[in-house]
């Protein structure tokens, strides 16, 4: 069988994400899927920035389990946009488009 490459290649998880997912290595695709499964199961989406969780919308509400993972995120995209979630608090939101930065910040 061919070796997994790209997004399918398992990556080592930083401790906060490893504790959350109960795994030490996973492909990026699986990390993203498991995070979204958790967000949807716990109705942590909202239609407004810093709104209350309502299980729909483009914002993700940080709960006590997601805050340590989100806090690892401080990165600049290729287009120069800074994603700095180091000061996020429980109940605050992130835009779902920031999930790639969150995943990238939580792997080694």
Beta strands, then each sheet from edge to edge (+ up, - down):
strand 1: 10-12
strand 2: 25-27
strand 3: 45-46
strand 4: 59-61
strand 5: 74-76
strand 6: 82-84
strand 7: 93-95
sheet 1: 1+ 2-
sheet 2: 3+ 4- 7+
sheet 3: 5+ 6-
end
